[in-house]
Amino acid sequence: MKSSRVYILTEVAARELDANIHLAQKAASEGLNAVIIEENLFRSLFYRSAIPVGIVHLKSLRPEAWRVSFYRALRNKGFLLTSQDQESGLLQEDFQEFASVRYSENTIEQVDRVMSWGRREYEFLREKFPLHVDKFQITGSPRAD
């Protein structure tokens, strides 16, 4: 699917909006129609009405059952999924503990790309999820705070 729309999900505007505006500008410069939308509103619209299929940029891949179900529903409707966790675990010595509550095989298999803050996260994800190494990219911090 060649999509011309990207939905950039946001939760806490004070922390995420500047970075999401920058991402939207980059998407627009690449010819995409970027929509910055609150995560709960997007989910509500998706389940209540037909919204144009596109790329959904998720702010995390926490392995909660409702999220896995939501990601599958998006995939089944033809959406492409990308993610970059808004948290980084940078202050934790062991990335394993942080990652265990932020990623799972079930969530990783639903997405097309996972952007990482840096080499530490990237290498960990490649080692932890070897069946999906082609999905991981190093992009840097998504946060502007």
FIDONU-440489 format. One line per 5 residues: number of its first residue (from 1); their letters; for each residue x, y, z negated of N, C-alpha, C, O. Coordinates in nm, 3 decimals. Atoms other than C-alpha are relative to their C-alpha. Layout:
N
NUM) a) X/Y/Z/X/Y/Z/X/Y/Z/X/Y/Z; ...
***
This chain:
145
1) mkssr) 0.083/-0.118/0.000/0.000/0.000/0.000/0.088/0.125/0.000/0.179/0.137/-0.082; -0.067/-0.130/-0.003/0.128/0.344/0.091/-0.095/0.099/-0.064/-0.198/0.134/-0.006; 0.087/-0.090/0.073/-0.020/0.579/-0.165/0.046/0.144/0.017/0.165/0.172/0.030; -0.037/-0.142/-0.006/-0.034/0.955/-0.143/-0.033/0.069/-0.131/-0.021/0.192/-0.140; 0.040/-0.059/0.128/-0.147/1.008/-0.503/0.076/-0.069/-0.113/0.092/-0.191/-0.114
6) vyilt) -0.062/0.055/0.120/0.036/0.965/-0.832/-0.068/0.062/-0.121/-0.081/0.183/-0.131; 0.061/-0.043/0.125/-0.135/0.983/-1.169/0.107/-0.008/-0.108/0.162/-0.116/-0.133; -0.101/-0.005/0.104/0.104/1.091/-1.444/-0.074/0.010/-0.133/-0.132/0.114/-0.166; 0.076/0.004/0.125/-0.044/0.988/-1.777/0.075/0.072/-0.111/0.197/0.062/-0.122; -0.058/-0.076/0.110/0.014/1.207/-2.079/-0.084/-0.023/-0.125/-0.203/-0.054/-0.116
11) evaar) 0.071/0.018/0.127/-0.079/1.182/-2.445/0.016/0.122/-0.091/-0.082/0.173/-0.144; -0.029/-0.112/0.090/0.088/1.462/-2.643/0.060/0.113/0.084/0.179/0.111/0.117; -0.043/-0.107/-0.091/0.108/1.780/-2.434/0.121/0.075/-0.053/0.211/0.108/0.025; -0.112/-0.077/0.055/0.346/1.959/-2.671/0.134/-0.069/0.024/0.237/-0.003/0.036; -0.123/0.076/-0.017/0.601/1.683/-2.622/0.023/-0.042/0.144/0.138/-0.056/0.186
16) eldan) -0.012/0.064/-0.130/0.531/1.556/-2.270/-0.029/0.090/0.120/0.015/0.060/0.231; 0.050/-0.076/-0.114/0.381/1.831/-2.056/0.111/0.058/0.087/0.103/0.048/0.210; -0.108/-0.059/-0.080/0.701/2.009/-1.948/0.065/-0.104/0.091/0.086/-0.080/0.210; -0.062/0.106/-0.080/0.860/1.683/-1.834/-0.095/-0.051/0.107/-0.053/-0.081/0.219; 0.097/0.048/-0.099/0.539/1.573/-1.662/-0.021/0.100/0.113/-0.043/0.061/0.227
21) ihlaq) 0.009/-0.101/-0.106/0.516/1.903/-1.474/0.120/-0.011/0.093/0.106/-0.002/0.215; -0.120/0.018/-0.082/0.873/1.853/-1.356/-0.015/-0.122/0.090/0.017/-0.117/0.209; 0.021/0.121/-0.078/0.789/1.498/-1.244/-0.104/0.024/0.110/-0.087/-0.023/0.222; 0.103/-0.030/-0.100/0.476/1.625/-1.066/0.057/0.086/0.113/0.023/0.065/0.230; -0.063/-0.082/-0.104/0.682/1.889/-0.883/0.086/-0.086/0.092/0.085/-0.069/0.213
26) kaase) -0.084/0.090/-0.081/0.927/1.621/-0.770/-0.087/-0.088/0.090/-0.056/-0.107/0.207; 0.092/0.083/-0.080/0.640/1.397/-0.655/-0.059/0.082/0.115/-0.068/0.033/0.227; 0.057/-0.086/-0.104/0.484/1.688/-0.465/0.103/0.030/0.109/0.068/0.036/0.227; -0.104/-0.027/-0.100/0.817/1.764/-0.296/0.026/-0.121/0.089/0.082/-0.108/0.198; -0.012/0.123/-0.079/0.813/1.402/-0.174/-0.129/-0.030/0.076/-0.142/-0.137/0.137
31) glnav) 0.123/0.016/-0.077/0.467/1.449/-0.023/-0.115/-0.068/-0.073/-0.214/-0.103/-0.010; 0.107/0.063/0.077/0.257/1.300/-0.303/-0.091/0.105/-0.063/-0.046/0.216/-0.094; 0.092/-0.082/0.077/-0.051/1.453/-0.461/0.010/-0.045/-0.144/-0.028/-0.157/-0.177; -0.023/0.036/0.140/0.034/1.456/-0.831/-0.113/0.049/-0.088/-0.157/0.164/-0.077; 0.106/-0.032/0.095/-0.233/1.449/-1.101/0.053/-0.031/-0.140/0.079/-0.146/-0.173
36) iieen) -0.036/0.020/0.140/-0.129/1.501/-1.463/-0.131/-0.014/-0.076/-0.215/0.076/-0.071; 0.129/0.027/0.064/-0.405/1.348/-1.672/0.021/-0.068/-0.134/0.111/-0.151/-0.150; -0.007/0.061/0.131/-0.460/1.255/-2.033/-0.031/-0.149/0.012/-0.123/-0.189/0.083; 0.008/0.146/-0.014/-0.422/0.879/-2.076/-0.141/-0.055/-0.025/-0.191/-0.134/0.055; 0.133/0.051/0.031/-0.761/0.813/-2.241/-0.104/0.043/0.103/-0.194/-0.033/0.138
41) lfrsl) 0.091/-0.048/-0.104/-0.943/1.027/-1.985/0.017/-0.082/0.128/-0.082/-0.121/0.190; -0.024/0.080/-0.120/-0.778/0.840/-1.698/-0.063/-0.138/-0.014/-0.129/-0.187/0.078; 0.054/0.134/0.022/-0.875/0.504/-1.848/-0.154/0.003/0.006/-0.215/-0.086/0.065; 0.145/-0.013/-0.002/-1.234/0.621/-1.899/-0.051/0.017/0.143/-0.147/-0.047/0.184; 0.040/-0.022/-0.139/-1.259/0.748/-1.541/0.017/-0.127/0.083/-0.067/-0.159/0.167
46) fyrsa) -0.026/0.123/-0.076/-1.109/0.427/-1.405/-0.113/-0.101/-0.021/-0.159/-0.164/0.074; 0.102/0.100/0.030/-1.366/0.209/-1.580/-0.142/0.048/0.035/-0.231/-0.034/0.057; 0.135/-0.051/-0.024/-1.666/0.441/-1.516/-0.027/0.035/0.145/-0.143/0.037/0.186; 0.025/-0.045/-0.136/-1.617/0.549/-1.157/0.116/-0.041/0.090/0.224/-0.078/0.043; -0.107/0.032/-0.095/-1.419/0.483/-0.845/0.090/0.122/0.014/0.046/0.229/0.057
51) ipvgi) -0.097/-0.108/-0.022/-1.108/0.697/-0.844/0.097/-0.047/0.107/0.122/-0.167/0.119; -0.089/0.040/-0.109/-0.868/0.701/-0.550/0.119/-0.082/-0.050/0.181/-0.050/-0.151; -0.113/0.086/0.032/-0.608/0.428/-0.561/0.129/0.077/0.022/0.139/0.158/0.115; -0.130/-0.066/-0.013/-0.253/0.546/-0.611/0.101/-0.064/-0.092/0.087/-0.180/-0.132; -0.104/0.044/0.093/0.051/0.514/-0.830/-0.039/0.053/-0.138/-0.074/0.170/-0.152
56) vhlks) 0.026/-0.043/0.137/-0.007/0.524/-1.206/0.132/-0.007/-0.074/0.192/-0.113/-0.087; -0.126/-0.005/0.076/0.296/0.638/-1.404/-0.035/-0.004/-0.149/-0.086/0.093/-0.205; 0.035/0.026/0.139/0.255/0.494/-1.753/0.106/0.056/-0.094/0.223/0.066/-0.057; -0.092/-0.057/0.097/0.412/0.643/-2.063/0.056/-0.103/-0.097/0.140/-0.070/-0.180; -0.058/0.109/0.078/0.480/0.307/-2.227/-0.054/-0.132/0.051/-0.151/-0.136/0.127
61) lrpea) 0.046/0.135/-0.034/0.443/-0.067/-2.184/-0.020/-0.082/-0.127/0.011/-0.201/-0.130; 0.024/0.073/0.125/0.346/-0.158/-2.539/-0.088/-0.121/0.028/-0.188/-0.109/0.099; 0.068/0.125/-0.035/0.226/-0.520/-2.528/-0.130/-0.027/-0.077/-0.154/-0.140/-0.120; 0.129/0.021/0.063/-0.115/-0.468/-2.684/-0.094/-0.065/0.101/-0.086/-0.037/0.221; 0.088/0.076/-0.089/-0.385/-0.697/-2.541/-0.082/0.090/0.091/-0.097/0.061/0.210
66) wrvsf) 0.083/-0.086/-0.083/-0.605/-0.411/-2.421/0.081/0.066/0.111/0.029/0.092/0.219; -0.085/-0.061/-0.103/-0.309/-0.255/-2.235/0.028/-0.100/0.113/0.018/-0.066/0.230; -0.027/0.102/-0.102/-0.221/-0.580/-2.057/-0.124/-0.017/0.088/-0.113/-0.026/0.210; 0.125/0.013/-0.075/-0.586/-0.613/-1.956/-0.022/0.120/0.092/-0.063/0.105/0.207; 0.014/-0.122/-0.080/-0.594/-0.252/-1.834/0.097/-0.001/0.118/0.058/0.033/0.230
71) yralr) -0.099/0.004/-0.108/-0.274/-0.295/-1.632/-0.042/-0.100/0.108/-0.027/-0.074/0.227; 0.047/0.099/-0.097/-0.415/-0.608/-1.470/-0.117/0.053/0.082/-0.124/0.031/0.203; 0.114/-0.058/-0.071/-0.738/-0.428/-1.384/0.047/0.102/0.104/-0.004/0.105/0.216; -0.057/-0.096/-0.096/-0.538/-0.148/-1.221/0.060/-0.073/0.119/0.033/-0.039/0.234; -0.065/0.077/-0.108/-0.331/-0.399/-1.021/-0.105/-0.064/0.091/-0.091/-0.063/0.213
76) nkgfl) 0.105/0.065/-0.079/-0.645/-0.584/-0.912/-0.074/0.097/0.093/-0.128/0.055/0.195; 0.063/-0.103/-0.084/-0.784/-0.258/-0.770/0.097/0.059/0.101/0.058/0.144/0.181; -0.096/-0.046/-0.099/-0.464/-0.196/-0.572/0.093/0.111/-0.044/0.169/0.164/0.038; -0.091/-0.103/0.049/-0.284/0.057/-0.793/0.141/-0.055/-0.014/0.159/-0.173/-0.047; -0.139/0.032/0.031/0.095/0.054/-0.814/0.028/0.058/-0.138/-0.025/0.164/-0.173
81) ltsqd) -0.028/-0.045/0.137/0.233/0.089/-1.167/0.149/0.022/-0.020/0.232/-0.063/0.013; -0.136/-0.029/0.042/0.549/0.257/-1.284/-0.006/0.042/-0.146/-0.113/0.079/-0.196; 0.000/-0.037/0.141/0.656/0.330/-1.640/0.134/0.056/-0.041/0.239/0.016/0.009; -0.118/-0.042/0.074/0.902/0.520/-1.847/-0.046/0.029/-0.141/-0.128/0.118/-0.164; 0.040/-0.015/0.139/0.871/0.489/-2.220/0.035/0.139/-0.048/0.146/0.187/-0.027
86) qesgl) -0.023/-0.135/0.051/0.834/0.828/-2.384/0.087/0.000/-0.125/0.139/0.105/-0.165; -0.090/0.014/0.115/1.028/0.699/-2.685/0.125/-0.072/0.051/0.121/-0.135/0.156; -0.123/0.058/-0.053/1.385/0.579/-2.655/0.070/-0.098/-0.092/0.147/-0.182/-0.044; -0.073/0.084/0.092/1.505/0.404/-2.966/0.146/0.039/-0.012/0.229/-0.040/-0.058; -0.139/-0.043/0.001/1.824/0.608/-2.938/0.062/0.001/-0.139/0.182/-0.023/-0.154
91) lqedf) -0.054/-0.010/0.135/1.861/0.645/-3.313/0.012/-0.135/-0.071/0.065/-0.143/-0.181; -0.009/0.133/0.058/1.832/0.273/-3.379/0.126/-0.070/0.050/0.157/-0.068/0.169; -0.122/0.072/-0.039/2.152/0.069/-3.384/-0.031/-0.117/0.092/0.044/-0.144/0.186; 0.035/0.119/-0.075/1.976/-0.236/-3.245/-0.122/0.028/0.088/-0.231/0.050/0.037; 0.110/-0.029/-0.093/1.763/-0.179/-2.934/-0.102/-0.114/0.001/-0.217/-0.092/0.039
96) qefas) 0.088/0.118/0.003/1.612/-0.531/-2.978/-0.127/0.027/-0.081/-0.237/-0.003/-0.035; 0.116/-0.025/0.086/1.385/-0.423/-3.264/-0.095/0.099/0.066/-0.216/0.077/0.067; 0.082/-0.100/-0.069/1.262/-0.116/-3.076/-0.072/-0.064/0.119/-0.193/-0.047/0.135; 0.056/0.057/-0.123/1.208/-0.308/-2.753/-0.106/-0.106/-0.028/-0.198/-0.124/0.053; 0.095/0.107/0.029/1.017/-0.590/-2.921/-0.143/0.052/-0.018/-0.239/-0.022/0.002
101) vryse) 0.135/-0.057/0.013/0.725/-0.354/-2.990/-0.037/0.088/0.119/-0.149/0.137/0.126; 0.025/-0.088/-0.114/0.754/-0.157/-2.664/-0.013/-0.073/0.134/-0.069/-0.017/0.229; 0.000/0.074/-0.126/0.793/-0.426/-2.394/-0.035/-0.147/-0.025/-0.014/-0.199/-0.134; 0.023/0.145/0.005/0.682/-0.783/-2.321/0.003/-0.054/0.143/-0.005/0.021/0.240; 0.005/0.066/-0.130/0.692/-1.031/-2.038/-0.132/0.034/0.070/-0.135/0.060/0.190
106) ntieq) 0.133/-0.029/-0.057/0.318/-0.969/-1.988/-0.010/0.141/0.058/-0.070/0.160/0.163; 0.010/-0.136/-0.052/0.357/-0.594/-1.946/0.099/0.022/0.114/0.066/0.087/0.213; -0.101/-0.018/-0.106/0.678/-0.606/-1.740/-0.049/-0.062/0.132/-0.027/-0.005/0.239; 0.043/0.063/-0.125/0.522/-0.847/-1.491/-0.112/0.077/0.070/-0.135/0.056/0.189; 0.108/-0.077/-0.061/0.233/-0.605/-1.431/0.047/0.122/0.078/-0.025/0.173/0.164
111) vdrvm) -0.045/-0.126/-0.059/0.445/-0.309/-1.323/0.094/-0.022/0.119/0.155/-0.127/0.134; -0.087/0.005/-0.117/0.634/-0.233/-1.004/0.139/0.053/-0.029/0.237/0.005/0.027; -0.130/-0.059/0.037/0.912/-0.021/-1.159/-0.004/0.042/-0.146/-0.106/0.088/-0.197; -0.018/-0.047/0.138/1.041/0.052/-1.510/0.123/0.089/0.000/0.234/0.045/0.030; -0.111/-0.094/0.008/1.254/0.361/-1.553/0.055/-0.001/-0.142/-0.020/-0.008/-0.239
116) swgrr) -0.063/0.004/0.132/1.504/0.363/-1.839/0.074/0.130/-0.028/0.112/0.203/0.064; -0.067/-0.122/0.042/1.666/0.642/-2.037/0.148/-0.002/0.033/0.208/0.103/0.056; -0.144/0.008/-0.025/2.016/0.513/-1.975/0.045/-0.145/0.009/-0.036/-0.237/0.012; -0.058/0.132/-0.020/2.251/0.219/-1.942/-0.036/-0.099/-0.111/-0.062/-0.216/-0.082; 0.031/0.091/0.112/2.182/0.073/-2.291/-0.136/-0.065/0.020/-0.148/-0.188/0.012
121) eyefl) 0.135/0.052/-0.021/1.809/0.036/-2.225/-0.006/-0.086/0.127/-0.065/-0.194/0.127; -0.001/0.070/-0.129/1.864/-0.071/-1.863/0.061/-0.139/-0.013/0.002/-0.237/0.032; -0.068/0.130/0.015/2.111/-0.349/-1.951/-0.079/-0.094/-0.090/-0.088/-0.213/-0.062; 0.080/0.084/0.090/1.896/-0.474/-2.237/-0.120/-0.059/0.074/-0.145/-0.179/0.065; 0.119/0.047/-0.071/1.585/-0.496/-2.018/0.036/-0.104/0.106/-0.036/-0.202/0.124
126) rekfp) -0.044/0.098/-0.101/1.775/-0.677/-1.742/0.034/-0.135/-0.064/0.007/-0.240/-0.006; -0.036/0.125/0.069/1.905/-0.932/-1.992/-0.124/-0.067/-0.060/-0.138/-0.189/-0.053; 0.119/0.053/0.068/1.574/-0.974/-2.177/-0.103/-0.054/0.099/-0.173/-0.150/0.070; 0.101/0.038/-0.099/1.361/-1.003/-1.861/0.067/-0.032/0.133/0.050/0.042/0.230; -0.080/0.030/-0.120/1.585/-1.173/-1.601/-0.083/-0.026/0.126/-0.031/-0.012/0.237
131) lhvdk) 0.084/0.023/-0.118/1.293/-1.259/-1.372/-0.042/0.130/0.068/-0.098/0.129/0.178; 0.048/-0.129/-0.051/1.230/-0.887/-1.320/0.111/0.103/0.016/0.084/0.223/0.013; -0.113/-0.095/-0.005/1.576/-0.733/-1.283/-0.014/0.105/0.110/0.037/0.216/0.097; 0.015/-0.094/-0.111/1.478/-0.568/-0.955/-0.097/0.115/-0.033/-0.107/0.211/0.044; 0.097/-0.103/0.038/1.215/-0.359/-1.136/0.062/0.114/-0.080/0.001/0.220/-0.093
136) fqitg) -0.057/-0.097/0.093/1.453/-0.167/-1.364/0.088/0.103/0.070/0.168/0.068/0.158; -0.076/-0.110/-0.058/1.601/0.173/-1.275/0.050/0.090/-0.115/-0.019/0.107/-0.215; -0.050/-0.099/0.094/1.820/0.418/-1.468/-0.039/0.138/0.053/0.000/0.175/0.164; 0.041/-0.132/-0.046/1.664/0.763/-1.448/0.032/0.112/-0.099/0.034/0.229/-0.060; -0.026/-0.103/0.100/1.745/0.945/-1.772/-0.122/0.030/-0.084/-0.227/-0.034/-0.067
141) sprad) 0.107/-0.034/0.094/1.527/1.104/-2.038/-0.117/0.068/0.069/-0.098/0.159/0.149; 0.117/-0.066/-0.055/1.169/1.193/-1.944/-0.049/0.115/-0.086/-0.142/0.186/-0.048; 0.052/-0.095/0.097/1.129/1.423/-2.243/0.068/0.136/0.012/0.185/0.146/0.048; -0.054/-0.136/-0.005/1.175/1.797/-2.257/0.016/0.059/-0.139/0.050/0.177/-0.152; -0.010/-0.054/0.135/1.178/1.831/-2.635/0.137/-0.031/-0.057/0.167/0.006/-0.171
***
